[in-house]
Amino acid sequence: MALNLSSRAARTACAASKIAARPIATVIPSRTYSTEQTNEDKPRWSYTPTQAKAPFSLHLNSTRPAFHVNSDPVLLDRFYTRLFANNGEKLLSEETKWLAVTHKSFDQGRRGFNDRLAFFGKRIVQLQASLALAQSSPKGGVPGENNTDEFGRVPFSHPALEGLNSLSVENKNILTDRTKLAELAKSYELQTVLRWSPRKPDDLRASGIDLVLSHTLYAILGALSLEQGSVVAAKFARERILTPLGLKHLK
């Protein structure tokens, strides 16, 4: 019994000595003061979140050439002015302007990307294209005007229904073809502000730049609709996308 008590007392004394030997610096947390700008003070689009970074790069000794993307807000504002006309850079918030032109391939998607905006924008273009085709005059005249019925029946016709023959999936796909949208985006110089990481930096066409440009144009329209409303977005889709692609006299 005495041996057990002495062993217990020895362990207690040993533990107490370890606690007493701890330096004060480990008990009181130290404070560091820095005048450098932290990531929280920077715009979200301008940096990769610290917690999303790996401790080292997996691309060791990579021979892939670097691909430069725009990081100049002035250049981005000039693009939106070309696209939306005067004061176009003020239609979208600062963060949304960058998000709309950021593809998911850029920085592994760690700064946000425009997939959901593009999905929304594409639906708007498809709707406006359907309305425009339904309002257009049929190339072959009024359906059934040259067909005679043996019983003398006359099919119902109305000016509002004359364009229904033009409304088809094929016509809509031809109108909103990816290549045409990409050429339209290039005419607005979208490629100068597009943020993406091509698979082959020395061959952008093989990397799918046409798809990325059309995707980004849809995303800009989706962002415009969310921040300025459906009326402004529908007008932009008709006047700045569908009319240059060949649809005229849109109401």
GIBELZI-V40441 format. One record per backbone hydrogen bond with DSSP energy under -0.5 kcal/mol. NH is the residue of the N-H (numbers start at 1). CO is the residue of the C=O. Records with the same first field share a line. If there is no record, write none. Layout:
BEGIN
NH=CO + CO
END
This chain:
BEGIN
5=1
6=2
7=3
8=4
9=5
10=6
11=7
12=8
13=9
14=10
15=11
16=12
17=13
18=14
19=15
20=16
21=17
22=19
26=23
27=23 + 24
28=24
29=27
41=38
42=39
46=43
47=44
52=49
53=50
60=58
62=59
68=66
73=71
76=72
77=73
78=74
79=75
80=76
81=77
82=78
83=79
84=80
85=81
88=85
90=87
91=88
97=93
98=94
99=95
100=96
101=97 + 98
102=99
103=101 + 195
106=103
108=105
109=106
110=107
112=109
114=102
118=114
119=115
120=116
121=117
122=118
123=119
124=120
125=121
126=122
127=123
128=124
129=125
130=126
131=127
132=128
133=129
134=130
135=131
136=132 + 133
141=138
145=142
147=144
152=149
155=153
161=158
162=158 + 159
163=134
164=161
166=163
167=163 + 164
168=166
172=168
173=169
174=170
175=171
176=172
177=174
181=177
182=178
183=179
184=180
185=181
186=182
187=183
188=184
189=186
190=185
192=189
193=190
194=190
195=101
196=194
198=196
203=200
207=203
208=205
209=204
212=208
213=209
214=210
215=211
216=212
217=213
218=214
219=215
220=216
221=217
222=218
223=219
224=220
225=221
226=222
227=223
228=224
229=224 + 225
233=229
234=230
235=231
236=232
237=233
238=234
239=235
240=236
241=236 + 237
242=237
243=238
245=241
246=242 + 243
247=242
248=246
END
